[in-house]
Amino acid sequence: MAESRYQPGQVVPCSGVYRISHKGHRDDHDGILLQGQLFPPCIVCGSQVEFQLIQASNPIEKQTDFEGE
Ligand SMILES: [Zn+2]
């Protein structure tokens, strides 16, 4: 299974939890990004930070059973 990795400046392809890997200055951590955002640069390691989707998920208001009227 191919692992998709994303760099700062790319468009977030789907909302969900991403594993965020920095260039040495801190441990990997998770964060939620929303579809259509741009992956942000790290203020420390800049564009060397990488993002990897680990759990796709949508905000509840975007899910079928909870859509607004
Ligand atoms: Zn960093």
PDB file of the backbone (N, CA, C, O) and the ligand in Angstrom, with CONECT records:
HET     ZN  A 101       1
ATOM      1  N   MET A   1       0.847  -1.195   0.000  1.00  0.00           N
ATOM      2  CA  MET A   1       0.000   0.000   0.000  1.00  0.00           C
ATOM      3  C   MET A   1       0.882   1.243   0.000  1.00  0.00           C
ATOM      4  O   MET A   1       1.731   1.423   0.873  1.00  0.00           O
ATOM      5  N   ALA A   2       0.668   2.073  -0.970  1.00  0.00           N
ATOM      6  CA  ALA A   2       1.482   3.286  -1.097  1.00  0.00           C
ATOM      7  C   ALA A   2       1.122   4.279  -0.005  1.00  0.00           C
ATOM      8  O   ALA A   2      -0.045   4.471   0.338  1.00  0.00           O
ATOM      9  N   GLU A   3       2.145   4.890   0.516  1.00  0.00           N
ATOM     10  CA  GLU A   3       1.918   5.926   1.509  1.00  0.00           C
ATOM     11  C   GLU A   3       2.007   7.277   0.815  1.00  0.00           C
ATOM     12  O   GLU A   3       3.006   7.605   0.176  1.00  0.00           O
ATOM     13  N   SER A   4       0.960   8.034   0.954  1.00  0.00           N
ATOM     14  CA  SER A   4       0.975   9.366   0.380  1.00  0.00           C
ATOM     15  C   SER A   4       1.489  10.352   1.416  1.00  0.00           C
ATOM     16  O   SER A   4       0.976  10.439   2.531  1.00  0.00           O
ATOM     17  N   ARG A   5       2.486  11.070   1.026  1.00  0.00           N
ATOM     18  CA  ARG A   5       3.020  12.109   1.897  1.00  0.00           C
ATOM     19  C   ARG A   5       2.820  13.451   1.230  1.00  0.00           C
ATOM     20  O   ARG A   5       2.939  13.586   0.012  1.00  0.00           O
ATOM     21  N   TYR A   6       2.522  14.415   2.027  1.00  0.00           N
ATOM     22  CA  TYR A   6       2.216  15.744   1.506  1.00  0.00           C
ATOM     23  C   TYR A   6       3.152  16.774   2.118  1.00  0.00           C
ATOM     24  O   TYR A   6       3.621  16.632   3.247  1.00  0.00           O
ATOM     25  N   GLN A   7       3.404  17.809   1.338  1.00  0.00           N
ATOM     26  CA  GLN A   7       4.301  18.875   1.786  1.00  0.00           C
ATOM     27  C   GLN A   7       3.525  20.173   1.962  1.00  0.00           C
ATOM     28  O   GLN A   7       2.442  20.333   1.400  1.00  0.00           O
ATOM     29  N   PRO A   8       4.076  21.101   2.743  1.00  0.00           N
ATOM     30  CA  PRO A   8       3.441  22.409   2.903  1.00  0.00           C
ATOM     31  C   PRO A   8       3.193  23.076   1.557  1.00  0.00           C
ATOM     32  O   PRO A   8       4.031  23.020   0.657  1.00  0.00           O
ATOM     33  N   GLY A   9       2.033  23.707   1.434  1.00  0.00           N
ATOM     34  CA  GLY A   9       1.673  24.392   0.191  1.00  0.00           C
ATOM     35  C   GLY A   9       0.762  23.563  -0.689  1.00  0.00           C
ATOM     36  O   GLY A   9       0.085  24.109  -1.560  1.00  0.00           O
ATOM     37  N   GLN A  10       0.730  22.225  -0.475  1.00  0.00           N
ATOM     38  CA  GLN A  10      -0.206  21.389  -1.221  1.00  0.00           C
ATOM     39  C   GLN A  10      -1.603  21.524  -0.615  1.00  0.00           C
ATOM     40  O   GLN A  10      -1.755  21.879   0.554  1.00  0.00           O
ATOM     41  N   VAL A  11      -2.612  21.237  -1.427  1.00  0.00           N
ATOM     42  CA  VAL A  11      -3.988  21.297  -0.950  1.00  0.00           C
ATOM     43  C   VAL A  11      -4.323  19.997  -0.224  1.00  0.00           C
ATOM     44  O   VAL A  11      -4.012  18.908  -0.707  1.00  0.00           O
ATOM     45  N   VAL A  12      -4.953  20.117   0.927  1.00  0.00           N
ATOM     46  CA  VAL A  12      -5.360  18.939   1.695  1.00  0.00           C
ATOM     47  C   VAL A  12      -6.425  18.185   0.895  1.00  0.00           C
ATOM     48  O   VAL A  12      -7.483  18.748   0.611  1.00  0.00           O
ATOM     49  N   PRO A  13      -6.171  16.920   0.523  1.00  0.00           N
ATOM     50  CA  PRO A  13      -7.079  16.184  -0.357  1.00  0.00           C
ATOM     51  C   PRO A  13      -8.344  15.685   0.328  1.00  0.00           C
ATOM     52  O   PRO A  13      -9.380  15.558  -0.324  1.00  0.00           O
ATOM     53  N   CYS A  14      -8.285  15.403   1.607  1.00  0.00           N
ATOM     54  CA  CYS A  14      -9.493  15.023   2.328  1.00  0.00           C
ATOM     55  C   CYS A  14      -9.302  15.326   3.809  1.00  0.00           C
ATOM     56  O   CYS A  14      -8.192  15.288   4.339  1.00  0.00           O
ATOM     57  N   SER A  15     -10.418  15.625   4.454  1.00  0.00           N
ATOM     58  CA  SER A  15     -10.375  15.960   5.871  1.00  0.00           C
ATOM     59  C   SER A  15     -10.028  14.730   6.691  1.00  0.00           C
ATOM     60  O   SER A  15     -10.426  13.616   6.347  1.00  0.00           O
ATOM     61  N   GLY A  16      -9.294  14.926   7.764  1.00  0.00           N
ATOM     62  CA  GLY A  16      -8.994  13.808   8.624  1.00  0.00           C
ATOM     63  C   GLY A  16      -7.796  14.077   9.505  1.00  0.00           C
ATOM     64  O   GLY A  16      -7.298  15.197   9.607  1.00  0.00           O
ATOM     65  N   VAL A  17      -7.355  13.005  10.136  1.00  0.00           N
ATOM     66  CA  VAL A  17      -6.213  13.084  11.043  1.00  0.00           C
ATOM     67  C   VAL A  17      -4.951  12.764  10.248  1.00  0.00           C
ATOM     68  O   VAL A  17      -4.875  11.744   9.564  1.00  0.00           O
ATOM     69  N   TYR A  18      -3.994  13.622  10.346  1.00  0.00           N
ATOM     70  CA  TYR A  18      -2.724  13.436   9.660  1.00  0.00           C
ATOM     71  C   TYR A  18      -1.604  13.242  10.675  1.00  0.00           C
ATOM     72  O   TYR A  18      -1.593  13.853  11.743  1.00  0.00           O
ATOM     73  N   ARG A  19      -0.669  12.377  10.311  1.00  0.00           N
ATOM     74  CA  ARG A  19       0.568  12.231  11.065  1.00  0.00           C
ATOM     75  C   ARG A  19       1.532  13.283  10.530  1.00  0.00           C
ATOM     76  O   ARG A  19       1.764  13.375   9.324  1.00  0.00           O
ATOM     77  N   ILE A  20       2.081  14.062  11.428  1.00  0.00           N
ATOM     78  CA  ILE A  20       2.926  15.183  11.038  1.00  0.00           C
ATOM     79  C   ILE A  20       4.356  14.881  11.475  1.00  0.00           C
ATOM     80  O   ILE A  20       4.631  14.675  12.657  1.00  0.00           O
ATOM     81  N   SER A  21       5.254  14.859  10.501  1.00  0.00           N
ATOM     82  CA  SER A  21       6.641  14.478  10.765  1.00  0.00           C
ATOM     83  C   SER A  21       7.552  15.675  10.542  1.00  0.00           C
ATOM     84  O   SER A  21       7.606  16.227   9.443  1.00  0.00           O
ATOM     85  N   HIS A  22       8.257  16.068  11.572  1.00  0.00           N
ATOM     86  CA  HIS A  22       9.156  17.207  11.491  1.00  0.00           C
ATOM     87  C   HIS A  22      10.581  16.746  11.214  1.00  0.00           C
ATOM     88  O   HIS A  22      10.895  15.556  11.261  1.00  0.00           O
ATOM     89  N   LYS A  23      11.424  17.715  10.927  1.00  0.00           N
ATOM     90  CA  LYS A  23      12.814  17.410  10.600  1.00  0.00           C
ATOM     91  C   LYS A  23      13.650  17.471  11.874  1.00  0.00           C
ATOM     92  O   LYS A  23      14.487  18.358  12.036  1.00  0.00           O
ATOM     93  N   GLY A  24      13.417  16.529  12.767  1.00  0.00           N
ATOM     94  CA  GLY A  24      14.343  16.370  13.876  1.00  0.00           C
ATOM     95  C   GLY A  24      14.069  17.161  15.140  1.00  0.00           C
ATOM     96  O   GLY A  24      14.531  16.766  16.211  1.00  0.00           O
ATOM     97  N   HIS A  25      13.331  18.271  15.058  1.00  0.00           N
ATOM     98  CA  HIS A  25      13.252  19.112  16.244  1.00  0.00           C
ATOM     99  C   HIS A  25      12.144  18.708  17.204  1.00  0.00           C
ATOM    100  O   HIS A  25      12.087  19.204  18.329  1.00  0.00           O
ATOM    101  N   ARG A  26      11.269  17.819  16.772  1.00  0.00           N
ATOM    102  CA  ARG A  26      10.271  17.296  17.703  1.00  0.00           C
ATOM    103  C   ARG A  26       9.741  15.982  17.170  1.00  0.00           C
ATOM    104  O   ARG A  26       9.906  15.663  15.992  1.00  0.00           O
ATOM    105  N   ASP A  27       9.099  15.218  18.049  1.00  0.00           N
ATOM    106  CA  ASP A  27       8.554  13.930  17.643  1.00  0.00           C
ATOM    107  C   ASP A  27       7.366  14.125  16.720  1.00  0.00           C
ATOM    108  O   ASP A  27       6.738  15.183  16.682  1.00  0.00           O
ATOM    109  N   ASP A  28       7.082  13.064  15.978  1.00  0.00           N
ATOM    110  CA  ASP A  28       5.878  13.072  15.148  1.00  0.00           C
ATOM    111  C   ASP A  28       4.663  13.293  16.033  1.00  0.00           C
ATOM    112  O   ASP A  28       4.641  12.897  17.198  1.00  0.00           O
ATOM    113  N   HIS A  29       3.661  13.928  15.463  1.00  0.00           N
ATOM    114  CA  HIS A  29       2.417  14.095  16.209  1.00  0.00           C
ATOM    115  C   HIS A  29       1.264  14.093  15.220  1.00  0.00           C
ATOM    116  O   HIS A  29       1.474  14.140  14.008  1.00  0.00           O
ATOM    117  N   ASP A  30       0.065  14.039  15.736  1.00  0.00           N
ATOM    118  CA  ASP A  30      -1.123  13.999  14.888  1.00  0.00           C
ATOM    119  C   ASP A  30      -1.818  15.351  14.885  1.00  0.00           C
ATOM    120  O   ASP A  30      -1.700  16.133  15.829  1.00  0.00           O
ATOM    121  N   GLY A  31      -2.537  15.606  13.813  1.00  0.00           N
ATOM    122  CA  GLY A  31      -3.332  16.821  13.763  1.00  0.00           C
ATOM    123  C   GLY A  31      -4.438  16.669  12.741  1.00  0.00           C
ATOM    124  O   GLY A  31      -4.325  15.893  11.792  1.00  0.00           O
ATOM    125  N   ILE A  32      -5.510  17.418  12.946  1.00  0.00           N
ATOM    126  CA  ILE A  32      -6.649  17.372  12.027  1.00  0.00           C
ATOM    127  C   ILE A  32      -6.503  18.487  10.998  1.00  0.00           C
ATOM    128  O   ILE A  32      -6.270  19.647  11.340  1.00  0.00           O
ATOM    129  N   LEU A  33      -6.644  18.109   9.740  1.00  0.00           N
ATOM    130  CA  LEU A  33      -6.632  19.097   8.661  1.00  0.00           C
ATOM    131  C   LEU A  33      -7.919  18.932   7.863  1.00  0.00           C
ATOM    132  O   LEU A  33      -8.450  17.829   7.738  1.00  0.00           O
ATOM    133  N   LEU A  34      -8.404  20.027   7.334  1.00  0.00           N
ATOM    134  CA  LEU A  34      -9.664  20.014   6.601  1.00  0.00           C
ATOM    135  C   LEU A  34      -9.425  20.135   5.102  1.00  0.00           C
ATOM    136  O   LEU A  34      -8.553  20.872   4.642  1.00  0.00           O
ATOM    137  N   GLN A  35     -10.227  19.388   4.362  1.00  0.00           N
ATOM    138  CA  GLN A  35     -10.135  19.382   2.900  1.00  0.00           C
ATOM    139  C   GLN A  35     -10.182  20.802   2.359  1.00  0.00           C
ATOM    140  O   GLN A  35     -11.015  21.610   2.773  1.00  0.00           O
ATOM    141  N   GLY A  36      -9.282  21.098   1.432  1.00  0.00           N
ATOM    142  CA  GLY A  36      -9.274  22.404   0.793  1.00  0.00           C
ATOM    143  C   GLY A  36      -8.310  23.397   1.427  1.00  0.00           C
ATOM    144  O   GLY A  36      -7.936  24.389   0.803  1.00  0.00           O
ATOM    145  N   GLN A  37      -7.901  23.128   2.682  1.00  0.00           N
ATOM    146  CA  GLN A  37      -6.842  23.941   3.285  1.00  0.00           C
ATOM    147  C   GLN A  37      -5.541  23.672   2.552  1.00  0.00           C
ATOM    148  O   GLN A  37      -5.437  22.731   1.766  1.00  0.00           O
ATOM    149  N   LEU A  38      -4.552  24.510   2.821  1.00  0.00           N
ATOM    150  CA  LEU A  38      -3.197  24.188   2.396  1.00  0.00           C
ATOM    151  C   LEU A  38      -2.449  23.618   3.600  1.00  0.00           C
ATOM    152  O   LEU A  38      -2.597  24.096   4.725  1.00  0.00           O
ATOM    153  N   PHE A  39      -1.650  22.597   3.343  1.00  0.00           N
ATOM    154  CA  PHE A  39      -0.775  22.108   4.407  1.00  0.00           C
ATOM    155  C   PHE A  39       0.147  23.252   4.806  1.00  0.00           C
ATOM    156  O   PHE A  39       0.791  23.853   3.947  1.00  0.00           O
ATOM    157  N   PRO A  40       0.217  23.557   6.088  1.00  0.00           N
ATOM    158  CA  PRO A  40       1.012  24.713   6.523  1.00  0.00           C
ATOM    159  C   PRO A  40       2.483  24.362   6.702  1.00  0.00           C
ATOM    160  O   PRO A  40       2.815  23.221   7.025  1.00  0.00           O
ATOM    161  N   PRO A  41       3.364  25.331   6.496  1.00  0.00           N
ATOM    162  CA  PRO A  41       4.768  25.117   6.837  1.00  0.00           C
ATOM    163  C   PRO A  41       4.948  25.159   8.347  1.00  0.00           C
ATOM    164  O   PRO A  41       4.192  25.826   9.053  1.00  0.00           O
ATOM    165  N   CYS A  42       5.946  24.449   8.831  1.00  0.00           N
ATOM    166  CA  CYS A  42       6.297  24.505  10.247  1.00  0.00           C
ATOM    167  C   CYS A  42       7.066  25.794  10.510  1.00  0.00           C
ATOM    168  O   CYS A  42       7.849  26.238   9.670  1.00  0.00           O
ATOM    169  N   ILE A  43       6.842  26.395  11.678  1.00  0.00           N
ATOM    170  CA  ILE A  43       7.581  27.623  11.963  1.00  0.00           C
ATOM    171  C   ILE A  43       9.041  27.334  12.298  1.00  0.00           C
ATOM    172  O   ILE A  43       9.865  28.248  12.303  1.00  0.00           O
ATOM    173  N   VAL A  44       9.365  26.089  12.573  1.00  0.00           N
ATOM    174  CA  VAL A  44      10.762  25.726  12.863  1.00  0.00           C
ATOM    175  C   VAL A  44      11.443  25.111  11.647  1.00  0.00           C
ATOM    176  O   VAL A  44      12.484  25.598  11.206  1.00  0.00           O
ATOM    177  N   CYS A  45      10.859  24.040  11.099  1.00  0.00           N
ATOM    178  CA  CYS A  45      11.558  23.347  10.008  1.00  0.00           C
ATOM    179  C   CYS A  45      10.965  23.673   8.636  1.00  0.00           C
ATOM    180  O   CYS A  45      11.331  23.061   7.632  1.00  0.00           O
ATOM    181  N   GLY A  46      10.054  24.632   8.602  1.00  0.00           N
ATOM    182  CA  GLY A  46       9.582  25.170   7.321  1.00  0.00           C
ATOM    183  C   GLY A  46       8.953  24.120   6.439  1.00  0.00           C
ATOM    184  O   GLY A  46       8.075  23.378   6.879  1.00  0.00           O
ATOM    185  N   SER A  47       9.397  24.052   5.190  1.00  0.00           N
ATOM    186  CA  SER A  47       8.783  23.158   4.218  1.00  0.00           C
ATOM    187  C   SER A  47       9.316  21.733   4.336  1.00  0.00           C
ATOM    188  O   SER A  47       8.984  20.885   3.508  1.00  0.00           O
ATOM    189  N   GLN A  48      10.125  21.459   5.337  1.00  0.00           N
ATOM    190  CA  GLN A  48      10.635  20.094   5.495  1.00  0.00           C
ATOM    191  C   GLN A  48       9.674  19.213   6.283  1.00  0.00           C
ATOM    192  O   GLN A  48       9.886  18.006   6.402  1.00  0.00           O
ATOM    193  N   VAL A  49       8.621  19.816   6.817  1.00  0.00           N
ATOM    194  CA  VAL A  49       7.636  19.020   7.537  1.00  0.00           C
ATOM    195  C   VAL A  49       6.808  18.220   6.523  1.00  0.00           C
ATOM    196  O   VAL A  49       6.549  18.692   5.416  1.00  0.00           O
ATOM    197  N   GLU A  50       6.395  17.005   6.910  1.00  0.00           N
ATOM    198  CA  GLU A  50       5.611  16.144   6.024  1.00  0.00           C
ATOM    199  C   GLU A  50       4.321  15.716   6.721  1.00  0.00           C
ATOM    200  O   GLU A  50       4.255  15.586   7.944  1.00  0.00           O
ATOM    201  N   PHE A  51       3.314  15.505   5.903  1.00  0.00           N
ATOM    202  CA  PHE A  51       2.001  15.104   6.405  1.00  0.00           C
ATOM    203  C   PHE A  51       1.600  13.793   5.745  1.00  0.00           C
ATOM    204  O   PHE A  51       1.831  13.580   4.555  1.00  0.00           O
ATOM    205  N   GLN A  52       0.998  12.927   6.537  1.00  0.00           N
ATOM    206  CA  GLN A  52       0.561  11.630   6.016  1.00  0.00           C
ATOM    207  C   GLN A  52      -0.814  11.325   6.596  1.00  0.00           C
ATOM    208  O   GLN A  52      -1.003  11.355   7.812  1.00  0.00           O
ATOM    209  N   LEU A  53      -1.766  11.035   5.728  1.00  0.00           N
ATOM    210  CA  LEU A  53      -3.127  10.761   6.188  1.00  0.00           C
ATOM    211  C   LEU A  53      -3.170   9.438   6.943  1.00  0.00           C
ATOM    212  O   LEU A  53      -2.761   8.405   6.413  1.00  0.00           O
ATOM    213  N   ILE A  54      -3.662   9.468   8.175  1.00  0.00           N
ATOM    214  CA  ILE A  54      -3.802   8.202   8.902  1.00  0.00           C
ATOM    215  C   ILE A  54      -5.261   7.855   9.176  1.00  0.00           C
ATOM    216  O   ILE A  54      -5.571   6.682   9.385  1.00  0.00           O
ATOM    217  N   GLN A  55      -6.150   8.812   9.182  1.00  0.00           N
ATOM    218  CA  GLN A  55      -7.564   8.506   9.408  1.00  0.00           C
ATOM    219  C   GLN A  55      -8.409   9.580   8.745  1.00  0.00           C
ATOM    220  O   GLN A  55      -8.500  10.705   9.236  1.00  0.00           O
ATOM    221  N   ALA A  56      -9.028   9.223   7.621  1.00  0.00           N
ATOM    222  CA  ALA A  56      -9.922  10.170   6.963  1.00  0.00           C
ATOM    223  C   ALA A  56     -11.189  10.324   7.788  1.00  0.00           C
ATOM    224  O   ALA A  56     -11.734   9.339   8.286  1.00  0.00           O
ATOM    225  N   SER A  57     -11.649  11.535   7.930  1.00  0.00           N
ATOM    226  CA  SER A  57     -12.874  11.784   8.670  1.00  0.00           C
ATOM    227  C   SER A  57     -13.423  13.133   8.249  1.00  0.00           C
ATOM    228  O   SER A  57     -12.669  14.039   7.893  1.00  0.00           O
ATOM    229  N   ASN A  58     -14.735  13.257   8.292  1.00  0.00           N
ATOM    230  CA  ASN A  58     -15.357  14.519   7.916  1.00  0.00           C
ATOM    231  C   ASN A  58     -15.946  15.204   9.131  1.00  0.00           C
ATOM    232  O   ASN A  58     -16.386  14.533  10.064  1.00  0.00           O
ATOM    233  N   PRO A  59     -15.964  16.542   9.138  1.00  0.00           N
ATOM    234  CA  PRO A  59     -16.681  17.250  10.198  1.00  0.00           C
ATOM    235  C   PRO A  59     -18.134  16.797  10.218  1.00  0.00           C
ATOM    236  O   PRO A  59     -18.715  16.516   9.170  1.00  0.00           O
ATOM    237  N   ILE A  60     -18.714  16.726  11.391  1.00  0.00           N
ATOM    238  CA  ILE A  60     -20.054  16.142  11.529  1.00  0.00           C
ATOM    239  C   ILE A  60     -21.091  16.865  10.666  1.00  0.00           C
ATOM    240  O   ILE A  60     -22.020  16.240  10.156  1.00  0.00           O
ATOM    241  N   GLU A  61     -20.932  18.170  10.506  1.00  0.00           N
ATOM    242  CA  GLU A  61     -21.930  18.896   9.711  1.00  0.00           C
ATOM    243  C   GLU A  61     -21.863  18.551   8.226  1.00  0.00           C
ATOM    244  O   GLU A  61     -22.755  18.907   7.456  1.00  0.00           O
ATOM    245  N   LYS A  62     -20.790  17.850   7.831  1.00  0.00           N
ATOM    246  CA  LYS A  62     -20.669  17.426   6.432  1.00  0.00           C
ATOM    247  C   LYS A  62     -21.134  15.983   6.246  1.00  0.00           C
ATOM    248  O   LYS A  62     -21.130  15.476   5.125  1.00  0.00           O
ATOM    249  N   GLN A  63     -21.526  15.325   7.312  1.00  0.00           N
ATOM    250  CA  GLN A  63     -21.927  13.930   7.190  1.00  0.00           C
ATOM    251  C   GLN A  63     -23.418  13.839   6.930  1.00  0.00           C
ATOM    252  O   GLN A  63     -24.214  14.635   7.428  1.00  0.00           O
ATOM    253  N   THR A  64     -23.764  12.845   6.135  1.00  0.00           N
ATOM    254  CA  THR A  64     -25.113  12.771   5.586  1.00  0.00           C
ATOM    255  C   THR A  64     -26.220  12.880   6.621  1.00  0.00           C
ATOM    256  O   THR A  64     -27.190  13.607   6.406  1.00  0.00           O
ATOM    257  N   ASP A  65     -26.100  12.181   7.728  1.00  0.00           N
ATOM    258  CA  ASP A  65     -27.169  12.142   8.694  1.00  0.00           C
ATOM    259  C   ASP A  65     -27.306  13.430   9.511  1.00  0.00           C
ATOM    260  O   ASP A  65     -28.263  13.602  10.266  1.00  0.00           O
ATOM    261  N   PHE A  66     -26.334  14.328   9.344  1.00  0.00           N
ATOM    262  CA  PHE A  66     -26.337  15.539  10.155  1.00  0.00           C
ATOM    263  C   PHE A  66     -26.354  16.806   9.306  1.00  0.00           C
ATOM    264  O   PHE A  66     -26.159  17.908   9.818  1.00  0.00           O
ATOM    265  N   GLU A  67     -26.585  16.645   8.021  1.00  0.00           N
ATOM    266  CA  GLU A  67     -26.610  17.817   7.147  1.00  0.00           C
ATOM    267  C   GLU A  67     -27.706  18.778   7.558  1.00  0.00           C
ATOM    268  O   GLU A  67     -28.786  18.366   7.983  1.00  0.00           O
ATOM    269  N   GLY A  68     -27.420  20.060   7.428  1.00  0.00           N
ATOM    270  CA  GLY A  68     -28.433  21.057   7.734  1.00  0.00           C
ATOM    271  C   GLY A  68     -29.576  20.989   6.740  1.00  0.00           C
ATOM    272  O   GLY A  68     -29.427  20.457   5.640  1.00  0.00           O
ATOM    273  N   GLU A  69     -30.720  21.533   7.136  1.00  0.00           N
ATOM    274  CA  GLU A  69     -31.895  21.467   6.278  1.00  0.00           C
ATOM    275  C   GLU A  69     -31.845  22.518   5.167  1.00  0.00           C
ATOM    276  O   GLU A  69     -32.764  22.598   4.352  1.00  0.00           O
TER     277      GLU A  69
HETATM  278 ZN    ZN A 101       8.910  21.369  12.368  1.00  0.00          ZN2+
END
